[in-house]
Amino acid sequence: MTAVPLPYQVVSNRPETTDTRTIELRPVGGGLPAFAPGQFAMLYAFGVGEIPVSVAGLRDGALTHTIRGVGAVSRALCAVRPGTQVGVRGPFGTGWDLPAAAGRDVLVVAGGIGLAPLRPLVQAVLSLPRDHGRLNVLIGARTPEDLLYRSELDGWGRPYCGVTVDRAGPEWTGHVGVVTTLLNEAAFTPHETTAFVCGPEVMIRATARELLHRGVPAQHIRVSLERNMHCATGHCGHCQLGPLLLCRDGPVVGYALAEPLLAVREL
């Protein structure tokens, strides 16, 4: 980890949706230490500022990030062109701890852009099929047009990858509704399953409650939480959630720890 941004070159920048792009970065000279799925980097758009962005892909020393343009820095990062440079600090935070799920069914539940930090976990499971049981990937999006990584989804289900949307036009023939409705289609043994959940907090709470009801142990439910991260080193306190500083103690935590914190209104 370094406190000074290192230069990374933009290799590619491709659209995912109307406001979301996926960029691939490679180090210029020496790169940062290896990232783990679930961790995040601080990406610096020169002359604009920096923001925390989870890694959405890890391949051959490259970093992939999926960014929604909602502010000055994220819009600047969405606009970077191949060949230009950005600054990168990291790795920061806790990862998904996939080795702890060895030999167990893996259930991935994502809402919206929460699919981005789960993508490298799915890729890791698919690359080591003998290390885990069945893989189920459940994805919720606002509309079909907001769905990420469409070209990859057909290869993710082992045995099931399902998508549901909140709103759809007449051309949509898939599921409509909240993501937990897809649990009835998934094939997993609850007490032998480890679940990884990322999305809006209301979706995390609803999903975790349903998983507990179905028999998935709380200690085998991992969630990724979000707060306003500024320094990424645990010093500024902006990302505090109860006793946790999420840039240091998160963003991935066990649901047994997260549940009482998420139950407090506006904590």
C-alpha positions in Angstrom: 0.0 0.0 0.0 1.3 3.5 -0.8 0.0 6.9 0.3 1.3 8.5 -2.9 -0.6 7.7 -6.2 1.3 5.6 -8.7 0.8 6.3 -12.4 -1.3 3.7 -14.3 -2.1 3.9 -18.0 -5.6 3.5 -19.3 -5.6 0.5 -21.6 -9.3 0.5 -22.4 -12.5 2.3 -21.6 -15.7 0.7 -22.6 -19.4 1.6 -21.9 -21.5 -0.6 -19.7 -24.6 1.6 -19.5 -25.4 5.2 -20.4 -23.7 6.5 -17.2 -21.3 3.7 -16.4 -17.9 2.8 -17.9 -15.4 0.0 -17.3 -11.7 1.0 -17.5 -8.7 -1.2 -17.5 -5.4 0.1 -16.1 -1.8 -1.1 -16.2 1.1 0.2 -14.1 3.6 2.6 -15.6 6.8 1.1 -14.1 6.4 -0.6 -10.8 2.8 -1.4 -9.8 1.0 -1.7 -6.5 0.9 -4.9 -4.4 -1.6 -7.5 -5.5 -5.3 -6.7 -4.8 -7.8 -9.3 -3.5 -11.4 -9.5 -4.7 -13.5 -7.1 -2.6 -10.7 -4.6 -1.9 -10.7 -1.1 -3.4 -8.3 1.5 -4.8 -8.2 5.3 -4.6 -8.3 6.5 -8.2 -7.0 10.0 -8.9 -8.1 12.0 -11.9 -5.2 14.5 -12.3 -6.4 18.0 -11.6 -9.8 16.9 -10.4 -9.5 14.7 -7.3 -9.7 11.1 -6.1 -12.4 8.6 -5.1 -12.6 5.1 -3.8 -13.5 2.4 -6.4 -13.7 -1.3 -5.9 -11.7 -3.6 -8.2 -13.9 -5.2 -10.8 -11.3 -7.4 -12.4 -7.7 -8.6 -11.7 -5.7 -10.0 -14.6 -2.0 -10.2 -15.3 -1.1 -7.1 -13.1 -3.9 -5.0 -14.6 -6.7 -3.4 -12.6 -10.3 -3.2 -13.9 -12.7 -0.7 -12.4 -16.4 -0.1 -13.2 -17.4 3.5 -12.5 -20.7 5.3 -12.5 -20.4 9.0 -13.4 -22.3 10.8 -10.6 -19.8 13.5 -9.5 -16.9 15.5 -10.8 -14.2 12.9 -10.2 -16.2 9.9 -11.3 -17.3 11.7 -14.5 -13.6 12.6 -15.2 -12.6 9.0 -14.7 -15.4 7.8 -17.0 -14.0 10.2 -19.7 -10.4 9.0 -19.6 -9.0 7.9 -23.0 -6.7 4.9 -23.7 -3.1 6.0 -23.4 -3.7 8.6 -20.7 -2.8 8.2 -17.1 -4.5 8.2 -13.7 -3.1 7.9 -10.2 -3.8 4.8 -8.1 -3.3 4.1 -4.4 -4.0 0.8 -2.7 -4.9 -1.9 -2.0 -7.2 -0.9 0.7 -9.8 -2.6 2.9 -10.9 -6.2 3.5 -11.6 -8.7 0.7 -14.3 -11.3 0.3 -12.1 -14.0 1.9 -13.0 -16.6 -0.7 -10.7 -19.3 0.8 -13.0 -19.4 3.8 -15.7 -20.8 1.5 -13.6 -23.7 0.3 -15.7 -26.8 -0.3 -19.0 -24.9 0.2 -21.6 -23.7 -2.3 -21.1 -20.1 -3.3 -24.1 -17.8 -3.6 -23.4 -14.3 -5.0 -26.2 -11.7 -4.7 -25.7 -8.3 -6.3 -27.8 -5.2 -6.7 -27.0 -2.5 -9.3 -23.4 -1.5 -9.5 -22.8 -3.7 -6.5 -22.1 -6.4 -9.1 -18.7 -4.7 -9.9 -16.9 -5.7 -6.7 -18.4 -9.2 -6.9 -17.2 -9.8 -10.5 -13.6 -10.8 -9.6 -15.0 -13.2 -7.0 -17.1 -14.9 -9.6 -14.2 -15.1 -11.9 -12.0 -16.6 -9.1 -14.6 -19.3 -8.4 -15.0 -20.2 -12.1 -11.2 -20.4 -12.4 -11.0 -23.0 -9.5 -14.1 -25.1 -9.9 -12.8 -28.0 -7.8 -12.3 -25.7 -4.7 -16.0 -24.9 -4.3 -19.4 -26.4 -4.7 -22.2 -25.0 -6.8 -22.0 -21.4 -7.9 -25.2 -19.3 -8.1 -25.2 -15.7 -9.2 -28.3 -13.5 -8.6 -28.4 -10.1 -10.1 -30.8 -7.2 -9.6 -30.9 -4.0 -11.8 -33.2 -1.1 -12.0 -33.9 -1.7 -15.7 -32.5 -4.0 -18.4 -30.5 -1.1 -19.7 -28.7 -0.8 -16.3 -27.4 -4.3 -16.4 -23.6 -4.7 -16.2 -21.4 -7.2 -18.0 -24.1 -8.5 -20.2 -21.7 -10.4 -22.5 -20.3 -12.4 -19.6 -23.4 -13.5 -17.7 -24.2 -16.6 -19.8 -20.9 -18.2 -18.6 -21.4 -17.4 -14.9 -24.0 -19.8 -13.9 -22.8 -23.1 -12.4 -25.6 -24.1 -12.1 -27.6 -20.8 -12.1 -27.2 -17.2 -13.0 -30.4 -15.2 -12.8 -31.3 -11.6 -13.5 -34.3 -9.5 -12.3 -35.1 -5.9 -12.9 -37.3 -3.4 -11.1 -38.9 -1.9 -14.2 -39.0 -3.3 -17.7 -40.7 -2.6 -21.1 -42.6 -5.1 -23.2 -39.4 -6.4 -24.8 -38.1 -7.8 -21.5 -39.0 -11.5 -21.0 -37.1 -12.1 -17.8 -37.9 -11.7 -14.1 -39.3 -8.5 -12.7 -39.1 -7.9 -9.0 -36.6 -7.8 -6.1 -33.5 -9.9 -6.3 -34.5 -12.2 -3.4 -37.2 -13.7 -5.6 -34.5 -15.4 -7.6 -33.5 -17.5 -4.6 -36.3 -19.9 -5.5 -34.5 -20.7 -8.8 -31.0 -21.2 -7.2 -29.7 -24.6 -6.3 -27.7 -24.6 -3.0 -27.7 -26.3 0.4 -28.2 -23.5 2.9 -26.1 -24.8 5.8 -23.3 -25.6 3.4 -23.4 -22.2 1.6 -21.3 -19.1 1.9 -23.1 -16.0 0.5 -21.5 -12.8 -0.7 -23.8 -9.8 -1.0 -23.3 -6.2 -2.3 -25.7 -3.5 -3.3 -27.9 -0.8 -1.7 -28.2 -1.3 2.1 -32.0 -2.0 1.9 -31.2 -4.8 -0.5 -28.4 -6.1 1.7 -30.7 -6.2 4.8 -33.6 -7.9 2.9 -31.2 -10.5 1.3 -29.5 -11.3 4.5 -32.8 -11.8 6.4 -34.0 -14.1 3.7 -30.8 -16.1 3.7 -30.9 -16.5 7.5 -34.5 -17.6 7.2 -33.5 -20.3 4.7 -30.8 -21.6 7.0 -27.6 -19.9 5.8 -25.5 -19.3 8.9 -24.8 -15.6 9.7 -21.1 -16.3 9.9 -21.2 -17.4 6.3 -22.9 -14.3 5.0 -20.4 -11.6 3.8 -21.6 -8.1 2.9 -19.8 -5.1 1.4 -20.8 -1.8 3.0 -20.3 1.7 1.7 -19.7 5.0 3.5 -18.1 8.3 2.5 -14.4 7.4 2.2 -11.8 10.2 2.0 -8.4 9.1 3.1 -8.6 5.3 2.9 -6.2 5.0 5.8 -8.6 5.2 8.8 -7.5 8.7 9.8 -10.2 11.1 8.7 -13.2 9.3 10.2 -15.6 10.0 7.3 -16.4 6.4 6.7 -17.2 5.5 10.4 -20.1 3.1 10.9 -20.5 2.5 14.6 -17.1 1.1 15.9 -15.9 0.4 12.3 -13.9 2.6 9.9 -15.0 0.9 6.7 -11.9 1.9 4.7 -9.8 -0.1 7.2 -12.2 -2.6 8.9 -14.4 -3.1 5.7 -15.8 -2.7 3.2 -16.4 -6.4 3.5 -17.6 -7.6 6.9 -19.5 -10.6 8.2 -23.2 -10.1 8.6 -23.1 -11.0 12.2 -21.1 -7.8 12.8 -23.0 -5.7 10.2 -26.6 -6.7 11.3 -26.9 -4.6 14.5 -25.2 -1.6 12.8 -27.5 -1.6 9.8 -30.5 -1.8 12.1 -29.7 1.7 13.5 -31.5 4.3 11.5 -29.1 6.7 9.7 -26.0 5.3 11.5 
